[in-house]
Amino acid sequence: MLKIAIRDLQHGPASTSGELSSSDPVFAGLDLPLEGPVAVEGQLQATEGDDFLWRGVIRATARLACRRCLTEVAVRLDRDVDVLLTSDPDAADDPSVYPLPAAAVQIDLTGVVREELALDVPAFVVCRDDCAGLCPTCGADLNAGPCACARSAEPT
């Protein structure tokens, strides 16, 4: 359950757990090839004023391309999350704060999950530390061995 009624938080913290399908519309436009569902667990609680603190964990697997040889690599994304949700307009410039509408009656964490998951994606992935990459001339995968370019460039 990633949507919690604010009135339910008056009685104490609420558990948040659920799965979002990799095809969920919340991930549209991310260009993130998720493999399987995104698992979410955490706890949401009211703090001072009209602020709410969500502490959770987001787990997913994405298929990304190795930056050297372009082979697909399964990358595990595990992100611990501590975020503040508030309707205070003065906090809107803080990138670690998520805005809430002033008249909100429920908190929907799916947007937070989307953003935090996107932040966890590594900029560069390699399939293995000793990946040889692609030949800059012919594009052959050098992990499979030397290409024809290397043999023809050798002196006789």
C-alpha positions in Angstrom: 0.0 0.0 0.0 1.7 3.1 -1.2 -1.2 5.5 -0.8 -2.0 6.4 2.8 -4.8 8.6 4.2 -3.4 11.4 6.3 -6.1 10.8 8.9 -4.6 7.3 9.5 -1.3 8.8 10.5 -2.9 10.5 13.5 -2.8 7.2 15.3 0.9 6.6 14.6 3.2 5.5 11.8 1.8 3.5 8.9 3.6 0.6 7.2 4.1 1.0 3.5 4.8 -2.0 1.4 4.0 -3.1 -2.1 5.1 -3.8 -5.6 4.9 -1.7 -8.7 4.9 -3.4 -12.0 7.7 -2.5 -14.3 5.0 -1.4 -16.8 3.3 0.9 -14.2 2.5 4.3 -15.8 4.5 6.0 -13.0 7.7 4.8 -14.7 6.7 6.1 -18.2 9.3 8.3 -19.8 12.1 7.1 -17.5 13.7 5.0 -20.2 14.7 2.5 -17.5 14.4 -1.1 -18.7 13.1 -2.6 -15.4 13.2 -6.4 -15.1 10.4 -7.5 -12.9 8.5 -5.5 -10.3 9.8 -2.8 -8.0 9.5 -3.7 -4.4 8.9 -1.0 -1.8 8.9 -1.3 2.0 8.9 1.4 4.6 7.2 3.5 7.2 5.4 6.8 7.0 4.9 9.0 10.0 3.7 12.5 10.8 6.2 15.0 12.1 5.8 18.5 13.4 3.3 20.7 11.6 2.0 19.2 8.3 5.2 17.4 7.4 5.6 13.7 7.0 8.7 11.5 7.0 9.0 8.4 4.9 11.8 5.9 5.6 11.9 3.0 3.2 13.8 0.8 0.9 13.2 0.5 -2.9 14.5 -2.6 -4.7 14.5 -3.4 -8.4 16.6 -4.8 -11.2 17.3 -3.0 -14.4 18.9 -4.2 -17.6 21.5 -1.7 -18.6 24.2 -1.7 -21.4 27.9 -2.1 -20.5 29.6 1.1 -21.4 32.5 -0.7 -23.0 31.0 -3.6 -25.0 27.2 -2.8 -25.0 26.3 -6.2 -23.5 23.2 -6.1 -21.4 23.9 -6.3 -17.6 21.4 -7.0 -14.9 22.0 -4.2 -12.3 20.4 -4.5 -8.8 19.1 -1.2 -7.5 18.7 -1.0 -3.7 18.0 2.4 -2.3 17.4 3.4 1.3 15.1 6.4 1.4 14.6 9.1 4.0 12.4 11.8 2.6 10.3 14.6 3.9 6.9 15.4 2.4 5.5 18.8 3.1 2.9 21.4 2.0 5.2 24.2 3.1 5.9 26.4 0.0 9.1 27.7 1.5 10.6 24.1 1.3 9.8 23.7 -2.4 13.4 24.6 -3.4 15.0 21.9 -1.3 15.7 18.9 -3.6 15.4 16.4 -0.7 11.8 17.5 0.1 8.7 16.3 -1.8 5.8 18.8 -2.1 2.3 17.9 -1.0 -0.8 19.8 -2.1 -2.0 22.1 0.8 -5.4 20.3 0.9 -4.0 16.8 0.6 -6.1 14.0 2.3 -3.7 11.2 1.3 -0.1 10.7 0.5 0.8 8.8 -2.7 4.4 7.6 -2.5 4.5 6.3 -6.1 6.0 9.6 -7.4 8.7 9.4 -4.7 9.5 5.8 -5.6 9.9 6.9 -9.3 12.2 9.7 -8.5 14.3 7.9 -5.9 14.7 4.8 -8.2 15.8 7.1 -11.1 18.4 8.6 -8.8 19.8 5.2 -8.0 20.6 4.2 -11.6 24.4 4.3 -12.1 25.7 6.6 -14.8 28.1 3.9 -16.1 27.9 0.1 -15.9 30.5 -2.4 -16.9 29.8 -6.1 -17.4 33.1 -7.0 -15.7 36.2 -5.1 -14.6 38.4 -6.5 -17.3 35.9 -5.9 -20.2 37.9 -5.3 -23.3 35.1 -3.3 -25.1 34.6 -3.0 -28.8 37.1 -2.5 -31.5 37.0 1.2 -32.5 37.6 0.3 -36.1 35.3 -2.6 -36.9 33.1 -2.8 -33.8 33.9 -6.4 -32.9 33.5 -7.5 -29.3 37.1 -7.8 -28.1 36.0 -10.0 -25.2 35.6 -12.8 -27.7 39.2 -12.4 -28.8 41.2 -10.1 -31.2 39.4 -8.9 -34.3 40.6 -9.0 -37.9 41.7 -5.3 -37.6 44.3 -6.2 -35.0 45.7 -9.1 -37.1 45.9 -7.1 -40.3 47.6 -4.2 -38.5 50.4 -6.4 -37.2 53.8 -5.9 -39.0 54.9 -8.9 -41.1 
